[in-house]
Amino acid sequence: MNSIRTIQDKIFLFIKGLAMGAANKVPGVSGGIVAFVAGFYEEFIYSLQKINLKAFKLLVNGRFRSFYNYVNGRFLGILILGMLVSYFSVSRILDYFMEKKELYVWAAFFGMIIGSIYYISKGFRWNRKTVLWAVVGLLSGVSISFLSPARENTDLLFIFFCGIISVSGMTLPGLSGSFILMLLGNYVLLLVDSVNALYFTVSEVITGDFSFVNDPNRIDMLIILVVFTLGSATGLVTLSHLLNYVLKHFHNITTAIIIGFISGSLGVVWPWKRAVFHSDASGNMLVDSAGQPIVANYQRYIPDFSGSETWIAIAFIIFGVLIVLGLDWYGRRTQRIR
């Protein structure tokens, strides 16, 4: 494991946490891709799988320093702090641009995924077996991209399950946890409504306003967020143990599946698409608890190359590719310096 030795390392790791948090919130984009491309994916999985029975015993016995060192606490702490800050800062900015300039945001992420495919595939040794598993990953990614979203469900057991599923994007590059939440019908509830409820609650508490305790809807949202967080923590630890095993014993096959899956996920983030909304028998558009139209599916189309908007979007795709190549360059430069 590479130790975090300098202030610069800590700052860049925090920025990577911000990027992971923002990526995890965008349907179709996987925070695990950020970890993979930035070069800390295996350390991330290794650190998470150290959260086990031994770590629990150290914690219960009050050996906090030993626990901190055992689970690679400095690395995980800075990274998770970056993700948490992202949910209340970068991801809120991202929400704004998704509303105002959605095409360009999708284009940038589309480019980042293309760059990620190049990065992961670079130097990978292909053979008949790995090609076969890559095709399996590709077909799986394409199949998921054409599924239709379900309706919103506030059952707490289902919310806990959503939490387990949601972290898949952090641990499995190419599998977007937020897109899975959209398919399950709870994207707005869990990544928008509940997060906003916590944001407003913290803001009110800081100013000495505790009126939220009399707001049953706010309390329900906070309970949902707590259950969702517990599910996410459970999924993060359990999935990391599984992934650590398969990466150790089936590294080439796992990488081939990841390459295929990421390639298949390109259909999810194709920038040129229109949302198709659910409607009732009378043709009235159905809305969720936040009053937002419920997406039934996306209709993808070929862009009009005679318009300037299309070429600006293509420029953002190129920009997205360059971001990934820049991260790759920075990672190789850092390794040479060390």
Summary of the structure (lengths in Angstrom):
residues: 338
radius of gyration: 20.6
end to end distance: 13.4
largest distance: 67.7
contacts: 1115
relative contact order: 0.15
helix: 72%
strand: 4%
